[in-house]
Amino acid sequence: MPDIEFGCLPTVIGSMPHTDPKAACSPITRYLKDIPAWPQLPNRSFLENMYAQFSQGFPGVVVKDNSIYIDRSQEVDKPLEELYTAYLEDDINKYPVSPEYAAGLDSFLALKDLSPRMVKGQITGPITWGLTVADDSRKAVLYDDVLADAVPKLLRLKAAWQEKRLKEISPDTIIFVDEPYMAAFGSVSMSLSRERVISLVDEVLGGIGGLKGVHCCGNTDWSVILATSADILSFDAYNYAQSLSLYPAEVKKFLERRGAIAWGIVPNDEESLTGESVASLKDRLEEAMAPFTRQGIRHRQLIEQGLLTPSCGLASLTEEASERALELLVELSLKVRERYL
């Protein structure tokens, strides 16, 4: 793993409330000079919904009428064979993300005069995609004996393609694999073993050459994510800080192998956002870090090997509120860096 010292620089999870991709890129590049990220725009089109956005090329996939499903009456053998061939040959150009599925990425790649330290992208994870997208009989793809293994292979190719494009902006990249469905791990609605989850996530992460992270915006068994090959664990520290503190030994081991934690400390709902200030968020961040320092992890290490982000995507906010979230995020990062570094 690379030697990561972010020093609590700010970045975002991905989604923005805008429908105009250029308008979405503007606040990101204005506020996030060090680690900008391309904006996902689910309010612009259903094609930018996190399940549809990376679905192109999956055997039997149908996206229409604001829904996505697998049509098992379609011929899937040939598309499967093509996918497996591309996977084995690492032919990442065969499965791009088209501009109509990611207008924010297309606009972001067209920007000039950017000189960030690194650039961030994101992709829906195999657990979330494979358990949300189902066939005509409502059977989740990951429970389909024929198609399950195709899920991480397609997402791996798309992650690698995205990383290649982002390197046009900066040679140093971060790709987050977004796994909100991991909040259901261990429940009756998710009958996947710990080993299967790690294997699926690691298969996607294996296609990423630069830094790679896993993001979950709910409560989960963090020991599972910490056992993957991720360089960065991203979580909602605003609402679920205590959940990560239940795994001090695993977090300590992760940090010792030079992993980083992205603290999602700025809320992404307007009511909470209105009631917060830089000072209150700094207090909240320090409270979130305190259980780890009591377990022998140095506070400075948490700062050095930390990123600051919103708690999750910002698409549910108004455009004005999303800018307020970015403003708080950047000011908080500056205050933390001035105080501790």
Summary of the structure (lengths in Angstrom):
residues: 341
radius of gyration: 19.2
end to end distance: 22.8
largest distance: 60.6
contacts: 1203
relative contact order: 0.15
helix: 45%
strand: 15%
